[in-house]
Each structure stands twice: as C-alpha cells, then as structure tokens.
Amino acid sequence: MSLPPGIAAGHLSVNRSDGALGAVLVDGAFPYDWLDEAMELRIRTLFKRLSWVLPLARPTGLAPRLTAQQQADSNIELGKLSSVAALGPVLDAITAPVRYVVASGTSFGSRGDEQEKIRADLDAVLDRNSDIRISAKVASNHGAILRKDFGAIADAVREIEAIASTTR
C-alpha cells in the first residue's frame, strides 16, 4: 500500500538531501493514536454500507477506483501510519520547512469533535520542531479544503518557496 500524500510528504521532508525544498501538508499527517479495534470495525462497517453507492460516485470523481474493502483497508493503514509511534519520529526529524493548512470541523465518517482532537495533537510537534508551522487554519472541513481553500494552500506553497529562496 502506498503512503497517503501528507505522510509521504513528511517522509520526503526529513532532510533536503533528496532535493525537497519543503512541504505543505493539507489537513493530514497528524500524529495521533486514533485507531483501535472499535474504530477499525466502524471504518469497515461504514465502507460496507457505502459499497453499493461507491460505483455510482466513481464517474463523478467523488469516489476512488477502489472497492469498499480496499477503501476501508486504506483508512485503517492510514491509522497505523499516523500513530504517534510511527509518525512522531518522522516529524521530529524534519529539517526542511513544513507548513500545515489545517481544516476545521469534521471529516467524512468522524463523529463530534474527533477530528479536532486529532488536529490538536499537532501542537506538541510544533513545540518540538521549529521547522514545522501552521500556515493557516481554514473554515472548510477535510472534504472541501482543496475546493474552497486553495488560496490558503497556495499561500503556504509561496511561504515555503520564499524560505527556500533565501537558503539556496
């Protein structure tokens, strides 16, 4: 299984020896231990319920070309890769500039303030690594951030570029 984009960008930004100028992480790569047996069951149940509608949503671009089982497995793998033990050391080792654009509210499948609890754990990372900062906290939720807050993402990219241009 491939790394989710935010986690992959975190791994690429650990040092600049591979040519990475930095990274912009869009509402992702938050080290948090959110996956347990109950959450895994909830994820599998959700995607099983959606299995009949996912093929209808694929042509519109609202669903990936994965089966419901594959989507559940992917989300569960994300939970493992996002654990404090797995992702924390990666973020701590980053030496390139990283900027987060953080969404607000819930994401698909989350309940109550689960998503905000996950995002709040980023504060500990920011305290430990001065190369990582929040560029923007936007009003959009996780599912709409690219569509509605592309300007904040572009600003974060420009911020990384400005930093990189002064250190080249």
N, C-alpha and C positions, 0 to 999 in steps of 0.2 A: 504494500500500500504506500502511496506517496505521501509526503508531508503536506499538511494544509499550508496555504500560502503564508500566513502570518508566522507560523512556526518555522517554515523553511527560510523565510527572510531573517528571522532571529539567528538561525544557524549560520547563514551566509554572512551576517554582520559581526560575527565573533571577532574577526580581525580583518584588516583591509588587505591582507596578503593576496587574496583572490581577486582584488580589484573592486570590491564593493565600496562605494562612496558612503553608503549608509542605507537606512531602510525606513520606510513608512509602514507601520503596522495599523491596519484599519480594523478596529474593534475585534482584535484577536490576539493570540499569544499572551494570554493572561495566565500566570501560574496559579492554579487553584485545584484543590482536590475535590472536584465535584462528582466524580464518577464512583458510584458504589453499586452494589447489586440491585438495589431498588431503582436507581437511575438507569442502569442498563436495561432492566425489564421495561421501564417506562419508554425508553427510546425504541426498543423492539416493538412494543405494543403500538406506539404512535405510527411507525412506518408500516406496520402490518395493516393498520386501519386505512392508511393512505394508499395502499398498494393498487387499489382499483382506479384511483384518480390520477396517479402519477403518469401513466402513459398518455393520458389526455392533456396533461400540462406540459409534456416534453416539447411538442411542436411550437408552443408559445414561448419557450425559453424559461418557463417558471419551474422546471424540474430538470435535473441532470439525466443523462442517459445511463442511469444505474437502476437496478432493481430496488425494490423496497428493502430487501435484505442487505444489499450492498450499501445502501444509504445508512441503514442502522449500524452496520459494521464500521463504516467510515466515521460516524459520530462517536461510536464507542472508542475507536482508535484515537480520535481526537482527545477524548477524555484522558486516555492513558498518556498521550504525548504532552498534555497540558498540566500534568500533575506537578506539584511543587518540586518533587524529587527529580523529575525529568527535565522540566523547562527552566526551573530556577537557576541551576548552574550555567545553562546556556546564556541566559540574560545577564547573569553576573559577569560573564567573561567577555561580553561585547565591548569592543574598543572603538567601533565606528559610531557615528551619530545615528541614533534611532529616535523617531518621533511617532507617537501614537495619535491616531484620531479615534476618539472613543465615542461610541453611540450612547444613547440614553434609553431607558425603559427595557422592555422585554424583547426576547427574540423568539422565533418560532419554536414552540414546544416548551418554553420556560414558563414558570409559574411565579406569580408575586414578584418579590424583589431578588430572585435567584441571580439574575444577570448582574444586577448592581453589586451584589456581594462578590461576585467573581471579579468585576472590574475594580472594586475597592482594594483587592489584594495587590494591585499594581503599585500602590503607594510604597510598599516595602521594597520593591525593585527600584523605584525611583530614588529611595533613600540610599541604597547600596551602590548604584551605578550612575554617575553624573553624566554619562554619555546618552542616557535614556531620559526622554522628557515627553510630557503630553503636549502636543501641538494644539489640539482643540478637543473640546467635549461638545458634541453637537446634539441637536434635538431629535434627530432621526433615530429610529431603532435599528437593530442589526440588519434587518432585511431591506431597509430602504436607504442606508447610509451612502452607498455608491451612487444611487439615483438622485438623492436630494442634497447631499453634502459634498459633491465632487469638488466644489470650490475650496473647502477646508482641506481636502486631501491634496489638491494642487498646491495650496499654500504650504503644506507640510513638505511636499517634494521640493518646492523652491527653497524652503528653510534648510533642508539637507544639502541642496546644491550650493547655497551660499556658504555654508560651513565648509564644504568640500573645496570650494574655490579658494578659500583663504588658507587652506592647509596644503594645497598642491605645490 
